[in-house]
Amino acid sequence: MKAMILCAGLGTRLRPWTLHHPKALVPVGGVPMLRRVANTLFQQGFDRITVNVHHFASQIRDFIDGGNLPQKDVEISDESDLLLDTGGAILKASPFLAADGEPFLVHNVDILSDADLSSLYREHQESGRHITLLVSDRKSDRKLVFSSDMELKGWINIKTGQTRPVGLDVSGDDVTLAFSGIYVMSPSVFPIMEGAGFHGAFPVMDFFLAGIPGLSIAGVRRDNLNIIDIGKPDTLRKADLDINAG
């Protein structure tokens, strides 16, 4: 099984550390984020991984070349010349991700969870859809909106009422859930992505919410999911404390 770890971000919320290092190598409980996420993927059966790099790209290359990941089959998607955001990063890595025609999992480097990722992958594979999003009912002001059968309808800011698309009708049967930064995609998304005019640098959420006819996107809900965004100073400190406390 293949996976992509998104590692190219500038990590501005974690300054001053990220003024001299890439976010992917920020230590969490003494172990760099990248290694923690990669370990989880390898332990769950993902044996081919690509990592995109931009900010202090050479440090991530040296980290991987130094044998710091417990797996040899690691590709690097180089965005040194231009940061492509999440959607552009996936599109650039499509030669690796689409090579065998099988689905691939995408995982933000600053997310830690106890999710069963191999189960999510299998559910996606069996569904025949283009994209499967891991979601949960954790506290968040920004949530995705799903129909009762868990098909993606849009996005809503609970505090402000702002929606995407604008004017989205959220009915009583709809479900609002928090996105995890973890999802599975089928290679068939790439021609759809390019056909809809997505190229260069763009957030993958823009693609998800574009309302493209024929693009099937659904959520898989995990109610007891333990997940933490370690890309912020307060949550990084909390993760450090939790890990150090065992």
C-alpha positions as CSV (number, residue, x, y, z in Angstrom):
1,M,0.0,0.0,0.0
2,K,1.2,3.5,-0.9
3,A,1.0,6.7,1.2
4,M,2.0,10.3,0.9
5,I,3.1,12.4,3.9
6,L,2.7,16.1,3.4
7,C,5.8,17.7,4.8
8,A,6.5,20.8,2.7
9,G,4.7,23.4,4.8
10,L,6.5,26.4,6.3
11,G,5.4,25.7,9.9
12,T,4.9,29.4,10.7
13,R,2.9,28.5,13.8
14,L,5.9,26.7,15.3
15,R,8.4,29.6,15.0
16,P,11.1,30.2,16.0
17,W,12.1,26.6,15.6
18,T,10.9,26.5,12.0
19,L,13.0,29.5,11.2
20,H,16.0,27.1,11.0
21,H,14.4,23.7,10.5
22,P,11.5,22.1,8.6
23,K,8.2,21.5,10.5
24,A,8.4,17.8,9.6
25,L,11.5,17.4,11.9
26,V,10.0,19.2,14.9
27,P,10.5,16.7,17.8
28,V,7.4,15.3,19.5
29,G,8.2,13.4,22.7
30,G,11.8,13.4,21.4
31,V,10.9,11.9,18.0
32,P,10.6,14.0,14.8
33,M,7.0,14.3,13.5
34,L,8.0,12.7,10.2
35,R,9.3,9.6,11.9
36,R,6.3,9.2,14.1
37,V,3.9,9.4,11.2
38,A,6.1,7.1,9.0
39,N,6.3,4.6,11.8
40,T,2.5,4.5,12.1
41,L,2.1,3.9,8.4
42,F,4.8,1.2,8.2
43,Q,3.3,-0.6,11.2
44,Q,-0.1,-0.6,9.5
45,G,1.1,-2.1,6.2
46,F,2.0,0.9,4.1
47,D,5.3,-0.1,2.5
48,R,5.8,2.6,-0.1
49,I,5.8,6.3,0.9
50,T,6.5,9.6,-0.8
51,V,7.4,12.7,1.1
52,N,7.1,16.2,-0.4
53,V,9.8,18.8,0.6
54,H,10.2,22.6,0.3
55,H,11.1,24.4,3.5
56,F,14.7,23.3,4.5
57,A,14.3,20.5,2.0
58,S,17.9,19.4,2.4
59,Q,17.4,18.7,6.1
60,I,14.6,16.3,5.3
61,R,16.6,14.6,2.5
62,D,19.6,14.2,4.9
63,F,17.2,12.8,7.6
64,I,15.8,10.2,5.2
65,D,19.2,9.4,3.6
66,G,20.6,8.9,7.1
67,G,18.4,5.9,7.7
68,N,16.1,7.6,10.1
69,L,13.0,6.0,8.7
70,P,12.5,2.2,9.2
71,Q,11.9,1.6,5.5
72,K,13.9,1.9,2.3
73,D,11.1,2.5,-0.2
74,V,10.7,6.3,0.4
75,E,10.4,8.7,-2.5
76,I,10.9,12.4,-2.3
77,S,8.7,14.8,-4.3
78,D,10.8,18.0,-4.5
79,E,9.0,21.3,-4.3
80,S,12.1,23.4,-3.6
81,D,11.4,25.8,-6.4
82,L,7.7,26.3,-5.6
83,L,5.5,25.4,-2.7
84,L,2.5,23.7,-4.2
85,D,0.1,23.5,-1.2
86,T,-1.7,20.3,-0.4
87,G,-3.5,19.8,-3.7
88,G,-0.7,20.7,-6.0
89,A,1.7,18.5,-3.9
90,I,-0.5,15.5,-4.5
91,L,-0.8,16.3,-8.3
92,K,3.0,16.7,-8.6
93,A,3.5,13.3,-6.9
94,S,1.0,11.6,-9.3
95,P,3.7,9.6,-11.2
96,F,4.5,7.8,-8.0
97,L,1.0,7.7,-6.5
98,A,-0.7,6.5,-9.7
99,A,2.0,4.1,-10.9
100,D,0.2,0.8,-10.0
101,G,-3.4,2.0,-10.4
102,E,-4.1,1.3,-6.7
103,P,-5.5,3.8,-4.1
104,F,-3.1,5.8,-1.9
105,L,-3.4,7.3,1.5
106,V,-2.5,11.0,2.3
107,H,-1.5,12.0,5.8
108,N,-0.5,15.5,7.1
109,V,2.8,15.3,8.9
110,D,1.5,17.3,11.8
111,I,-1.4,14.9,12.7
112,L,-1.1,12.2,15.3
113,S,-3.9,9.7,15.8
114,D,-4.8,6.2,16.8
115,A,-6.8,5.7,13.6
116,D,-6.8,2.3,11.9
117,L,-5.4,3.5,8.6
118,S,-5.3,0.1,6.9
119,S,-9.1,-0.3,7.7
120,L,-9.8,3.1,6.2
121,Y,-7.8,2.1,3.1
122,R,-9.8,-1.1,2.7
123,E,-13.1,0.7,3.1
124,H,-12.2,3.1,0.4
125,Q,-11.0,0.2,-1.9
126,E,-14.3,-1.6,-1.4
127,S,-16.4,1.5,-1.9
128,G,-15.3,2.3,-5.5
129,R,-15.5,6.0,-4.8
130,H,-12.8,8.5,-5.7
131,I,-12.0,9.9,-2.3
132,T,-12.6,8.8,1.3
133,L,-12.1,11.3,4.2
134,L,-11.5,10.3,7.8
135,V,-13.8,12.4,10.0
136,S,-14.9,12.5,13.6
137,D,-17.1,14.5,16.0
138,R,-14.2,16.2,17.7
139,K,-14.5,19.8,18.7
140,S,-13.8,22.3,15.9
141,D,-15.3,25.5,14.6
142,R,-14.7,24.4,11.0
143,K,-16.5,21.3,9.9
144,L,-17.4,19.4,6.7
145,V,-21.0,18.9,5.9
146,F,-22.2,15.4,4.8
147,S,-25.6,14.1,3.7
148,S,-27.2,11.4,5.8
149,D,-25.4,8.8,3.6
150,M,-22.1,10.5,4.3
151,E,-21.6,12.1,0.8
152,L,-19.7,15.4,1.1
153,K,-21.9,18.4,0.6
154,G,-19.7,21.3,1.7
155,W,-18.0,23.1,4.6
156,I,-19.2,25.3,7.4
157,N,-17.7,27.7,10.0
158,I,-19.9,27.0,13.0
159,K,-19.1,30.3,14.7
160,T,-19.6,32.6,11.7
161,G,-22.1,30.6,9.6
162,Q,-19.9,31.0,6.5
163,T,-20.3,28.1,4.1
164,R,-18.6,26.6,1.1
165,P,-20.2,26.7,-1.4
166,V,-21.8,30.0,-0.5
167,G,-25.5,29.5,0.4
168,L,-25.1,25.9,1.2
169,D,-28.3,24.5,2.6
170,V,-27.6,22.5,5.8
171,S,-30.7,20.4,6.6
172,G,-31.6,18.6,9.7
173,D,-30.6,15.3,8.2
174,D,-27.1,16.5,7.4
175,V,-24.1,15.6,9.5
176,T,-21.3,18.1,10.4
177,L,-17.9,16.5,11.3
178,A,-14.3,17.6,11.7
179,F,-11.8,16.7,9.0
180,S,-8.7,14.8,10.2
181,G,-6.1,15.6,7.5
182,I,-6.1,11.9,6.6
183,Y,-7.8,10.6,3.5
184,V,-7.6,8.0,0.7
185,M,-7.7,8.8,-3.0
186,S,-7.9,6.7,-6.1
187,P,-5.6,7.5,-9.1
188,S,-8.7,8.2,-11.2
189,V,-8.9,11.6,-9.4
190,F,-5.9,12.9,-11.4
191,P,-7.6,13.3,-14.8
192,I,-10.7,14.8,-13.0
193,M,-8.5,17.2,-11.2
194,E,-6.7,18.4,-14.3
195,G,-9.9,18.4,-16.4
196,A,-11.5,20.7,-13.8
197,G,-8.6,23.2,-14.2
198,F,-6.6,22.4,-11.1
199,H,-2.9,22.8,-11.6
200,G,0.1,24.5,-10.0
201,A,-0.4,25.4,-6.3
202,F,-3.8,24.9,-4.7
203,P,-5.3,23.5,-1.5
204,V,-6.7,20.0,-1.8
205,M,-9.8,21.3,0.1
206,D,-10.6,23.6,-2.9
207,F,-10.7,20.5,-5.1
208,F,-12.9,18.6,-2.6
209,L,-15.4,21.5,-2.4
210,A,-15.5,22.4,-6.1
211,G,-18.7,20.4,-6.7
212,I,-17.3,18.6,-9.7
213,P,-20.0,16.4,-11.4
214,G,-19.2,12.7,-11.1
215,L,-16.6,13.1,-8.4
216,S,-17.6,10.9,-5.5
217,I,-16.3,12.0,-2.0
218,A,-17.6,10.4,1.2
219,G,-16.6,10.5,4.8
220,V,-15.8,7.6,7.1
221,R,-16.8,8.5,10.7
222,R,-14.7,7.3,13.7
223,D,-16.5,8.5,16.9
224,N,-13.8,7.4,19.4
225,L,-10.9,8.7,17.4
226,N,-8.0,10.2,19.4
227,I,-6.4,12.8,17.2
228,I,-4.2,15.8,17.8
229,D,-2.9,18.5,15.5
230,I,0.7,18.9,16.6
231,G,1.3,21.9,14.2
232,K,0.5,24.4,17.0
233,P,2.6,25.3,20.0
234,D,-0.1,24.5,22.6
235,T,-1.1,21.1,21.1
236,L,2.6,20.3,20.5
237,R,3.3,20.9,24.3
238,K,0.2,18.7,25.2
239,A,1.4,15.9,22.9
240,D,4.9,16.1,24.5
241,L,3.4,15.8,27.9
242,D,1.1,13.0,27.0
243,I,3.9,11.0,25.3
244,N,6.4,11.6,28.1
245,A,3.8,10.5,30.6
246,G,3.3,7.3,28.7
